[in-house]
Amino acid sequence: MCSARYDICILSVERVKELINDPKLSDKQIEEIRDGLFMLAEVMFEQWQAERIKAKKEKEDKDNKNEHEKPTGQQQ
């Protein structure tokens, strides 16, 4: 299956079956598990990205503040 949102392919049902190793699960259940894990990974990645952007902005703000606080004649 490929995600239309990102045009990327994710794990096949067969591969997920190998990883889960539970023969009692149907293909439909395997697909639901796989899709749920993909959505969870997507949310985690988006959160990580947001945190990186926030940290970068905070660092830039701090650097700009420190640059403006230098006494005259010490700015580069």
PDB file with one MODEL, atoms N, CA, C and O in Angstrom:
MODEL        1
ATOM      1  N   MET A   1       0.845  -1.184   0.000  1.00  0.00           N
ATOM      2  CA  MET A   1       0.000   0.000   0.000  1.00  0.00           C
ATOM      3  C   MET A   1       0.885   1.241   0.000  1.00  0.00           C
ATOM      4  O   MET A   1       1.924   1.277   0.660  1.00  0.00           O
ATOM      5  N   CYS A   2       0.471   2.233  -0.731  1.00  0.00           N
ATOM      6  CA  CYS A   2       1.178   3.503  -0.753  1.00  0.00           C
ATOM      7  C   CYS A   2       0.275   4.582  -0.185  1.00  0.00           C
ATOM      8  O   CYS A   2      -0.935   4.573  -0.411  1.00  0.00           O
ATOM      9  N   SER A   3       0.859   5.503   0.547  1.00  0.00           N
ATOM     10  CA  SER A   3       0.105   6.615   1.103  1.00  0.00           C
ATOM     11  C   SER A   3      -0.070   7.681   0.026  1.00  0.00           C
ATOM     12  O   SER A   3       0.911   8.187  -0.519  1.00  0.00           O
ATOM     13  N   ALA A   4      -1.312   8.017  -0.274  1.00  0.00           N
ATOM     14  CA  ALA A   4      -1.582   9.043  -1.277  1.00  0.00           C
ATOM     15  C   ALA A   4      -1.096  10.410  -0.798  1.00  0.00           C
ATOM     16  O   ALA A   4      -0.703  11.253  -1.604  1.00  0.00           O
ATOM     17  N   ARG A   5      -1.126  10.622   0.509  1.00  0.00           N
ATOM     18  CA  ARG A   5      -0.751  11.925   1.053  1.00  0.00           C
ATOM     19  C   ARG A   5       0.711  12.249   0.768  1.00  0.00           C
ATOM     20  O   ARG A   5       1.039  13.386   0.431  1.00  0.00           O
ATOM     21  N   TYR A   6       1.583  11.268   0.900  1.00  0.00           N
ATOM     22  CA  TYR A   6       3.015  11.510   0.724  1.00  0.00           C
ATOM     23  C   TYR A   6       3.603  10.763  -0.456  1.00  0.00           C
ATOM     24  O   TYR A   6       4.794  10.893  -0.741  1.00  0.00           O
ATOM     25  N   ASP A   7       2.772   9.971  -1.154  1.00  0.00           N
ATOM     26  CA  ASP A   7       3.235   9.207  -2.296  1.00  0.00           C
ATOM     27  C   ASP A   7       4.436   8.336  -1.922  1.00  0.00           C
ATOM     28  O   ASP A   7       5.436   8.292  -2.639  1.00  0.00           O
ATOM     29  N   ILE A   8       4.315   7.650  -0.792  1.00  0.00           N
ATOM     30  CA  ILE A   8       5.361   6.734  -0.364  1.00  0.00           C
ATOM     31  C   ILE A   8       4.742   5.375  -0.082  1.00  0.00           C
ATOM     32  O   ILE A   8       3.567   5.277   0.270  1.00  0.00           O
ATOM     33  N   CYS A   9       5.527   4.350  -0.237  1.00  0.00           N
ATOM     34  CA  CYS A   9       5.046   3.000   0.044  1.00  0.00           C
ATOM     35  C   CYS A   9       5.414   2.616   1.469  1.00  0.00           C
ATOM     36  O   CYS A   9       6.485   2.949   1.975  1.00  0.00           O
ATOM     37  N   ILE A  10       4.487   1.905   2.093  1.00  0.00           N
ATOM     38  CA  ILE A  10       4.744   1.425   3.449  1.00  0.00           C
ATOM     39  C   ILE A  10       4.787  -0.090   3.430  1.00  0.00           C
ATOM     40  O   ILE A  10       4.667  -0.701   2.368  1.00  0.00           O
ATOM     41  N   LEU A  11       4.953  -0.691   4.568  1.00  0.00           N
ATOM     42  CA  LEU A  11       5.108  -2.132   4.662  1.00  0.00           C
ATOM     43  C   LEU A  11       3.926  -2.891   4.066  1.00  0.00           C
ATOM     44  O   LEU A  11       2.772  -2.490   4.217  1.00  0.00           O
ATOM     45  N   SER A  12       4.232  -3.981   3.396  1.00  0.00           N
ATOM     46  CA  SER A  12       3.181  -4.833   2.845  1.00  0.00           C
ATOM     47  C   SER A  12       2.523  -5.628   3.976  1.00  0.00           C
ATOM     48  O   SER A  12       3.076  -5.765   5.067  1.00  0.00           O
ATOM     49  N   VAL A  13       1.332  -6.145   3.686  1.00  0.00           N
ATOM     50  CA  VAL A  13       0.624  -6.990   4.655  1.00  0.00           C
ATOM     51  C   VAL A  13       1.493  -8.205   4.991  1.00  0.00           C
ATOM     52  O   VAL A  13       1.586  -8.606   6.151  1.00  0.00           O
ATOM     53  N   GLU A  14       2.114  -8.774   3.991  1.00  0.00           N
ATOM     54  CA  GLU A  14       2.959  -9.952   4.209  1.00  0.00           C
ATOM     55  C   GLU A  14       4.109  -9.651   5.167  1.00  0.00           C
ATOM     56  O   GLU A  14       4.418 -10.450   6.051  1.00  0.00           O
ATOM     57  N   ARG A  15       4.741  -8.484   4.982  1.00  0.00           N
ATOM     58  CA  ARG A  15       5.878  -8.118   5.857  1.00  0.00           C
ATOM     59  C   ARG A  15       5.403  -7.864   7.285  1.00  0.00           C
ATOM     60  O   ARG A  15       6.075  -8.251   8.241  1.00  0.00           O
ATOM     61  N   VAL A  16       4.260  -7.222   7.432  1.00  0.00           N
ATOM     62  CA  VAL A  16       3.726  -6.955   8.772  1.00  0.00           C
ATOM     63  C   VAL A  16       3.368  -8.278   9.459  1.00  0.00           C
ATOM     64  O   VAL A  16       3.585  -8.439  10.660  1.00  0.00           O
ATOM     65  N   LYS A  17       2.819  -9.220   8.688  1.00  0.00           N
ATOM     66  CA  LYS A  17       2.517 -10.545   9.253  1.00  0.00           C
ATOM     67  C   LYS A  17       3.780 -11.192   9.800  1.00  0.00           C
ATOM     68  O   LYS A  17       3.764 -11.774  10.884  1.00  0.00           O
ATOM     69  N   GLU A  18       4.869 -11.092   9.054  1.00  0.00           N
ATOM     70  CA  GLU A  18       6.155 -11.646   9.503  1.00  0.00           C
ATOM     71  C   GLU A  18       6.604 -10.981  10.802  1.00  0.00           C
ATOM     72  O   GLU A  18       7.068 -11.653  11.724  1.00  0.00           O
ATOM     73  N   LEU A  19       6.464  -9.665  10.866  1.00  0.00           N
ATOM     74  CA  LEU A  19       6.923  -8.917  12.037  1.00  0.00           C
ATOM     75  C   LEU A  19       6.058  -9.192  13.267  1.00  0.00           C
ATOM     76  O   LEU A  19       6.576  -9.325  14.376  1.00  0.00           O
ATOM     77  N   ILE A  20       4.743  -9.277  13.071  1.00  0.00           N
ATOM     78  CA  ILE A  20       3.833  -9.492  14.200  1.00  0.00           C
ATOM     79  C   ILE A  20       3.856 -10.955  14.644  1.00  0.00           C
ATOM     80  O   ILE A  20       3.779 -11.260  15.834  1.00  0.00           O
ATOM     81  N   ASN A  21       3.963 -11.844  13.672  1.00  0.00           N
ATOM     82  CA  ASN A  21       4.057 -13.284  13.949  1.00  0.00           C
ATOM     83  C   ASN A  21       2.874 -13.787  14.776  1.00  0.00           C
ATOM     84  O   ASN A  21       3.055 -14.475  15.781  1.00  0.00           O
ATOM     85  N   ASP A  22       1.660 -13.436  14.341  1.00  0.00           N
ATOM     86  CA  ASP A  22       0.440 -13.913  14.989  1.00  0.00           C
ATOM     87  C   ASP A  22      -0.491 -14.454  13.901  1.00  0.00           C
ATOM     88  O   ASP A  22      -1.210 -13.680  13.269  1.00  0.00           O
ATOM     89  N   PRO A  23      -0.488 -15.768  13.675  1.00  0.00           N
ATOM     90  CA  PRO A  23      -1.269 -16.347  12.579  1.00  0.00           C
ATOM     91  C   PRO A  23      -2.783 -16.201  12.740  1.00  0.00           C
ATOM     92  O   PRO A  23      -3.525 -16.424  11.783  1.00  0.00           O
ATOM     93  N   LYS A  24      -3.248 -15.834  13.924  1.00  0.00           N
ATOM     94  CA  LYS A  24      -4.690 -15.689  14.151  1.00  0.00           C
ATOM     95  C   LYS A  24      -5.250 -14.404  13.554  1.00  0.00           C
ATOM     96  O   LYS A  24      -6.464 -14.282  13.392  1.00  0.00           O
ATOM     97  N   LEU A  25      -4.392 -13.445  13.225  1.00  0.00           N
ATOM     98  CA  LEU A  25      -4.860 -12.158  12.705  1.00  0.00           C
ATOM     99  C   LEU A  25      -5.189 -12.264  11.218  1.00  0.00           C
ATOM    100  O   LEU A  25      -4.448 -12.874  10.446  1.00  0.00           O
ATOM    101  N   SER A  26      -6.306 -11.663  10.833  1.00  0.00           N
ATOM    102  CA  SER A  26      -6.709 -11.639   9.422  1.00  0.00           C
ATOM    103  C   SER A  26      -5.927 -10.552   8.686  1.00  0.00           C
ATOM    104  O   SER A  26      -5.305  -9.685   9.301  1.00  0.00           O
ATOM    105  N   ASP A  27      -5.976 -10.620   7.352  1.00  0.00           N
ATOM    106  CA  ASP A  27      -5.323  -9.578   6.552  1.00  0.00           C
ATOM    107  C   ASP A  27      -5.895  -8.204   6.879  1.00  0.00           C
ATOM    108  O   ASP A  27      -5.163  -7.216   6.937  1.00  0.00           O
ATOM    109  N   LYS A  28      -7.211  -8.147   7.093  1.00  0.00           N
ATOM    110  CA  LYS A  28      -7.861  -6.876   7.432  1.00  0.00           C
ATOM    111  C   LYS A  28      -7.317  -6.331   8.755  1.00  0.00           C
ATOM    112  O   LYS A  28      -7.047  -5.135   8.864  1.00  0.00           O
ATOM    113  N   GLN A  29      -7.155  -7.194   9.754  1.00  0.00           N
ATOM    114  CA  GLN A  29      -6.610  -6.754  11.046  1.00  0.00           C
ATOM    115  C   GLN A  29      -5.158  -6.293  10.891  1.00  0.00           C
ATOM    116  O   GLN A  29      -4.737  -5.306  11.494  1.00  0.00           O
ATOM    117  N   ILE A  30      -4.409  -7.025  10.075  1.00  0.00           N
ATOM    118  CA  ILE A  30      -3.012  -6.646   9.830  1.00  0.00           C
ATOM    119  C   ILE A  30      -2.955  -5.270   9.173  1.00  0.00           C
ATOM    120  O   ILE A  30      -2.138  -4.432   9.552  1.00  0.00           O
ATOM    121  N   GLU A  31      -3.823  -5.038   8.188  1.00  0.00           N
ATOM    122  CA  GLU A  31      -3.866  -3.727   7.529  1.00  0.00           C
ATOM    123  C   GLU A  31      -4.205  -2.619   8.519  1.00  0.00           C
ATOM    124  O   GLU A  31      -3.608  -1.543   8.478  1.00  0.00           O
ATOM    125  N   GLU A  32      -5.164  -2.879   9.409  1.00  0.00           N
ATOM    126  CA  GLU A  32      -5.548  -1.869  10.400  1.00  0.00           C
ATOM    127  C   GLU A  32      -4.398  -1.571  11.352  1.00  0.00           C
ATOM    128  O   GLU A  32      -4.163  -0.415  11.704  1.00  0.00           O
ATOM    129  N   ILE A  33      -3.687  -2.603  11.765  1.00  0.00           N
ATOM    130  CA  ILE A  33      -2.524  -2.412  12.647  1.00  0.00           C
ATOM    131  C   ILE A  33      -1.458  -1.600  11.917  1.00  0.00           C
ATOM    132  O   ILE A  33      -0.935  -0.622  12.451  1.00  0.00           O
ATOM    133  N   ARG A  34      -1.144  -2.013  10.695  1.00  0.00           N
ATOM    134  CA  ARG A  34      -0.126  -1.310   9.902  1.00  0.00           C
ATOM    135  C   ARG A  34      -0.501   0.149   9.704  1.00  0.00           C
ATOM    136  O   ARG A  34       0.324   1.041   9.898  1.00  0.00           O
ATOM    137  N   ASP A  35      -1.758   0.392   9.314  1.00  0.00           N
ATOM    138  CA  ASP A  35      -2.188   1.768   9.057  1.00  0.00           C
ATOM    139  C   ASP A  35      -2.173   2.603  10.335  1.00  0.00           C
ATOM    140  O   ASP A  35      -1.827   3.784  10.300  1.00  0.00           O
ATOM    141  N   GLY A  36      -2.544   1.999  11.459  1.00  0.00           N
ATOM    142  CA  GLY A  36      -2.501   2.702  12.738  1.00  0.00           C
ATOM    143  C   GLY A  36      -1.088   3.071  13.131  1.00  0.00           C
ATOM    144  O   GLY A  36      -0.837   4.175  13.614  1.00  0.00           O
ATOM    145  N   LEU A  37      -0.161   2.141  12.924  1.00  0.00           N
ATOM    146  CA  LEU A  37       1.246   2.419  13.236  1.00  0.00           C
ATOM    147  C   LEU A  37       1.805   3.504  12.319  1.00  0.00           C
ATOM    148  O   LEU A  37       2.597   4.339  12.754  1.00  0.00           O
ATOM    149  N   PHE A  38       1.395   3.491  11.059  1.00  0.00           N
ATOM    150  CA  PHE A  38       1.839   4.526  10.131  1.00  0.00           C
ATOM    151  C   PHE A  38       1.339   5.890  10.583  1.00  0.00           C
ATOM    152  O   PHE A  38       2.089   6.866  10.566  1.00  0.00           O
ATOM    153  N   MET A  39       0.075   5.963  10.988  1.00  0.00           N
ATOM    154  CA  MET A  39      -0.482   7.240  11.454  1.00  0.00           C
ATOM    155  C   MET A  39       0.240   7.713  12.720  1.00  0.00           C
ATOM    156  O   MET A  39       0.512   8.904  12.869  1.00  0.00           O
ATOM    157  N   LEU A  40       0.551   6.786  13.628  1.00  0.00           N
ATOM    158  CA  LEU A  40       1.270   7.142  14.841  1.00  0.00           C
ATOM    159  C   LEU A  40       2.663   7.677  14.502  1.00  0.00           C
ATOM    160  O   LEU A  40       3.108   8.677  15.066  1.00  0.00           O
ATOM    161  N   ALA A  41       3.339   7.006  13.585  1.00  0.00           N
ATOM    162  CA  ALA A  41       4.669   7.466  13.170  1.00  0.00           C
ATOM    163  C   ALA A  41       4.596   8.847  12.533  1.00  0.00           C
ATOM    164  O   ALA A  41       5.475   9.683  12.743  1.00  0.00           O
ATOM    165  N   GLU A  42       3.551   9.081  11.759  1.00  0.00           N
ATOM    166  CA  GLU A  42       3.366  10.372  11.110  1.00  0.00           C
ATOM    167  C   GLU A  42       3.190  11.491  12.147  1.00  0.00           C
ATOM    168  O   GLU A  42       3.786  12.561  12.025  1.00  0.00           O
ATOM    169  N   VAL A  43       2.369  11.227  13.162  1.00  0.00           N
ATOM    170  CA  VAL A  43       2.146  12.212  14.225  1.00  0.00           C
ATOM    171  C   VAL A  43       3.444  12.467  14.990  1.00  0.00           C
ATOM    172  O   VAL A  43       3.776  13.613  15.297  1.00  0.00           O
ATOM    173  N   MET A  44       4.174  11.398  15.295  1.00  0.00           N
ATOM    174  CA  MET A  44       5.434  11.554  16.021  1.00  0.00           C
ATOM    175  C   MET A  44       6.435  12.365  15.202  1.00  0.00           C
ATOM    176  O   MET A  44       7.136  13.217  15.747  1.00  0.00           O
ATOM    177  N   PHE A  45       6.504  12.106  13.901  1.00  0.00           N
ATOM    178  CA  PHE A  45       7.428  12.847  13.046  1.00  0.00           C
ATOM    179  C   PHE A  45       7.048  14.322  12.976  1.00  0.00           C
ATOM    180  O   PHE A  45       7.911  15.196  13.064  1.00  0.00           O
ATOM    181  N   GLU A  46       5.755  14.596  12.816  1.00  0.00           N
ATOM    182  CA  GLU A  46       5.306  15.985  12.757  1.00  0.00           C
ATOM    183  C   GLU A  46       5.591  16.716  14.065  1.00  0.00           C
ATOM    184  O   GLU A  46       5.956  17.892  14.044  1.00  0.00           O
ATOM    185  N   GLN A  47       5.432  16.045  15.193  1.00  0.00           N
ATOM    186  CA  GLN A  47       5.741  16.647  16.489  1.00  0.00           C
ATOM    187  C   GLN A  47       7.231  16.937  16.600  1.00  0.00           C
ATOM    188  O   GLN A  47       7.632  18.001  17.073  1.00  0.00           O
ATOM    189  N   TRP A  48       8.045  15.988  16.161  1.00  0.00           N
ATOM    190  CA  TRP A  48       9.496  16.168  16.186  1.00  0.00           C
ATOM    191  C   TRP A  48       9.887  17.367  15.325  1.00  0.00           C
ATOM    192  O   TRP A  48      10.706  18.192  15.730  1.00  0.00           O
ATOM    193  N   GLN A  49       9.291  17.456  14.127  1.00  0.00           N
ATOM    194  CA  GLN A  49       9.583  18.597  13.249  1.00  0.00           C
ATOM    195  C   GLN A  49       9.207  19.915  13.919  1.00  0.00           C
ATOM    196  O   GLN A  49       9.977  20.874  13.887  1.00  0.00           O
ATOM    197  N   ALA A  50       8.021  19.960  14.526  1.00  0.00           N
ATOM    198  CA  ALA A  50       7.562  21.184  15.182  1.00  0.00           C
ATOM    199  C   ALA A  50       8.502  21.578  16.311  1.00  0.00           C
ATOM    200  O   ALA A  50       8.790  22.761  16.494  1.00  0.00           O
ATOM    201  N   GLU A  51       8.979  20.602  17.064  1.00  0.00           N
ATOM    202  CA  GLU A  51       9.906  20.892  18.164  1.00  0.00           C
ATOM    203  C   GLU A  51      11.234  21.417  17.636  1.00  0.00           C
ATOM    204  O   GLU A  51      11.818  22.325  18.229  1.00  0.00           O
ATOM    205  N   ARG A  52      11.719  20.858  16.531  1.00  0.00           N
ATOM    206  CA  ARG A  52      12.969  21.345  15.936  1.00  0.00           C
ATOM    207  C   ARG A  52      12.817  22.776  15.455  1.00  0.00           C
ATOM    208  O   ARG A  52      13.704  23.602  15.671  1.00  0.00           O
ATOM    209  N   ILE A  53      11.695  23.076  14.801  1.00  0.00           N
ATOM    210  CA  ILE A  53      11.452  24.432  14.300  1.00  0.00           C
ATOM    211  C   ILE A  53      11.384  25.412  15.472  1.00  0.00           C
ATOM    212  O   ILE A  53      11.951  26.503  15.409  1.00  0.00           O
ATOM    213  N   LYS A  54      10.686  25.016  16.542  1.00  0.00           N
ATOM    214  CA  LYS A  54      10.558  25.878  17.715  1.00  0.00           C
ATOM    215  C   LYS A  54      11.923  26.112  18.359  1.00  0.00           C
ATOM    216  O   LYS A  54      12.253  27.241  18.723  1.00  0.00           O
ATOM    217  N   ALA A  55      12.714  25.055  18.501  1.00  0.00           N
ATOM    218  CA  ALA A  55      14.036  25.194  19.116  1.00  0.00           C
ATOM    219  C   ALA A  55      14.938  26.085  18.271  1.00  0.00           C
ATOM    220  O   ALA A  55      15.697  26.891  18.809  1.00  0.00           O
ATOM    221  N   LYS A  56      14.857  25.943  16.953  1.00  0.00           N
ATOM    222  CA  LYS A  56      15.673  26.773  16.068  1.00  0.00           C
ATOM    223  C   LYS A  56      15.276  28.237  16.189  1.00  0.00           C
ATOM    224  O   LYS A  56      16.135  29.118  16.241  1.00  0.00           O
ATOM    225  N   LYS A  57      13.973  28.494  16.234  1.00  0.00           N
ATOM    226  CA  LYS A  57      13.499  29.876  16.370  1.00  0.00           C
ATOM    227  C   LYS A  57      13.930  30.466  17.711  1.00  0.00           C
ATOM    228  O   LYS A  57      14.362  31.617  17.774  1.00  0.00           O
ATOM    229  N   GLU A  58      13.812  29.677  18.788  1.00  0.00           N
ATOM    230  CA  GLU A  58      14.227  30.160  20.112  1.00  0.00           C
ATOM    231  C   GLU A  58      15.716  30.469  20.130  1.00  0.00           C
ATOM    232  O   GLU A  58      16.134  31.460  20.729  1.00  0.00           O
ATOM    233  N   LYS A  59      16.524  29.632  19.481  1.00  0.00           N
ATOM    234  CA  LYS A  59      17.968  29.871  19.428  1.00  0.00           C
ATOM    235  C   LYS A  59      18.258  31.146  18.645  1.00  0.00           C
ATOM    236  O   LYS A  59      19.080  31.963  19.060  1.00  0.00           O
ATOM    237  N   GLU A  60      17.580  31.315  17.509  1.00  0.00           N
ATOM    238  CA  GLU A  60      17.783  32.532  16.716  1.00  0.00           C
ATOM    239  C   GLU A  60      17.367  33.767  17.502  1.00  0.00           C
ATOM    240  O   GLU A  60      18.063  34.782  17.470  1.00  0.00           O
ATOM    241  N   ASP A  61      16.237  33.693  18.210  1.00  0.00           N
ATOM    242  CA  ASP A  61      15.778  34.821  19.021  1.00  0.00           C
ATOM    243  C   ASP A  61      16.798  35.140  20.112  1.00  0.00           C
ATOM    244  O   ASP A  61      17.095  36.306  20.373  1.00  0.00           O
ATOM    245  N   LYS A  62      17.327  34.101  20.741  1.00  0.00           N
ATOM    246  CA  LYS A  62      18.321  34.294  21.807  1.00  0.00           C
ATOM    247  C   LYS A  62      19.593  34.906  21.234  1.00  0.00           C
ATOM    248  O   LYS A  62      20.168  35.824  21.820  1.00  0.00           O
ATOM    249  N   ASP A  63      20.031  34.391  20.081  1.00  0.00           N
ATOM    250  CA  ASP A  63      21.229  34.933  19.443  1.00  0.00           C
ATOM    251  C   ASP A  63      21.030  36.394  19.051  1.00  0.00           C
ATOM    252  O   ASP A  63      21.926  37.218  19.230  1.00  0.00           O
ATOM    253  N   ASN A  64      19.861  36.706  18.520  1.00  0.00           N
ATOM    254  CA  ASN A  64      19.571  38.101  18.146  1.00  0.00           C
ATOM    255  C   ASN A  64      19.540  39.005  19.372  1.00  0.00           C
ATOM    256  O   ASN A  64      20.032  40.132  19.330  1.00  0.00           O
ATOM    257  N   LYS A  65      18.965  38.512  20.457  1.00  0.00           N
ATOM    258  CA  LYS A  65      18.894  39.298  21.690  1.00  0.00           C
ATOM    259  C   LYS A  65      20.301  39.547  22.226  1.00  0.00           C
ATOM    260  O   LYS A  65      20.626  40.663  22.631  1.00  0.00           O
ATOM    261  N   ASN A  66      21.135  38.505  22.228  1.00  0.00           N
ATOM    262  CA  ASN A  66      22.511  38.646  22.712  1.00  0.00           C
ATOM    263  C   ASN A  66      23.310  39.602  21.830  1.00  0.00           C
ATOM    264  O   ASN A  66      24.150  40.353  22.327  1.00  0.00           O
ATOM    265  N   GLU A  67      23.055  39.577  20.545  1.00  0.00           N
ATOM    266  CA  GLU A  67      23.758  40.462  19.616  1.00  0.00           C
ATOM    267  C   GLU A  67      23.415  41.921  19.906  1.00  0.00           C
ATOM    268  O   GLU A  67      24.283  42.790  19.837  1.00  0.00           O
ATOM    269  N   HIS A  68      22.156  42.188  20.229  1.00  0.00           N
ATOM    270  CA  HIS A  68      21.731  43.562  20.505  1.00  0.00           C
ATOM    271  C   HIS A  68      22.180  44.044  21.875  1.00  0.00           C
ATOM    272  O   HIS A  68      22.217  45.250  22.117  1.00  0.00           O
ATOM    273  N   GLU A  69      22.516  43.142  22.767  1.00  0.00           N
ATOM    274  CA  GLU A  69      22.917  43.523  24.124  1.00  0.00           C
ATOM    275  C   GLU A  69      24.411  43.805  24.244  1.00  0.00           C
ATOM    276  O   GLU A  69      24.854  44.302  25.279  1.00  0.00           O
ATOM    277  N   LYS A  70      25.198  43.501  23.212  1.00  0.00           N
ATOM    278  CA  LYS A  70      26.633  43.752  23.276  1.00  0.00           C
ATOM    279  C   LYS A  70      26.886  45.244  23.351  1.00  0.00           C
ATOM    280  O   LYS A  70      26.217  46.024  22.673  1.00  0.00           O
ATOM    281  N   PRO A  71      27.840  45.644  24.162  1.00  0.00           N
ATOM    282  CA  PRO A  71      28.186  47.069  24.230  1.00  0.00           C
ATOM    283  C   PRO A  71      28.684  47.569  22.866  1.00  0.00           C
ATOM    284  O   PRO A  71      29.221  46.799  22.070  1.00  0.00           O
ATOM    285  N   THR A  72      28.498  48.848  22.617  1.00  0.00           N
ATOM    286  CA  THR A  72      28.912  49.448  21.363  1.00  0.00           C
ATOM    287  C   THR A  72      30.404  49.228  21.160  1.00  0.00           C
ATOM    288  O   THR A  72      31.199  49.359  22.091  1.00  0.00           O
ATOM    289  N   GLY A  73      30.768  48.892  19.933  1.00  0.00           N
ATOM    290  CA  GLY A  73      32.159  48.671  19.604  1.00  0.00           C
ATOM    291  C   GLY A  73      32.525  47.204  19.653  1.00  0.00           C
ATOM    292  O   GLY A  73      33.598  46.829  19.181  1.00  0.00           O
ATOM    293  N   GLN A  74      31.666  46.358  20.211  1.00  0.00           N
ATOM    294  CA  GLN A  74      31.974  44.931  20.265  1.00  0.00           C
ATOM    295  C   GLN A  74      31.150  44.137  19.255  1.00  0.00           C
ATOM    296  O   GLN A  74      31.333  42.925  19.140  1.00  0.00           O
ATOM    297  N   GLN A  75      30.266  44.776  18.536  1.00  0.00           N
ATOM    298  CA  GLN A  75      29.475  44.047  17.550  1.00  0.00           C
ATOM    299  C   GLN A  75      30.347  43.713  16.356  1.00  0.00           C
ATOM    300  O   GLN A  75      31.245  44.474  15.996  1.00  0.00           O
ATOM    301  N   GLN A  76      30.075  42.566  15.745  1.00  0.00           N
ATOM    302  CA  GLN A  76      30.875  42.148  14.609  1.00  0.00           C
ATOM    303  C   GLN A  76      30.149  42.400  13.326  1.00  0.00           C
ATOM    304  O   GLN A  76      30.674  42.107  12.252  1.00  0.00           O
TER     305      GLN A  76
ENDMDL
END
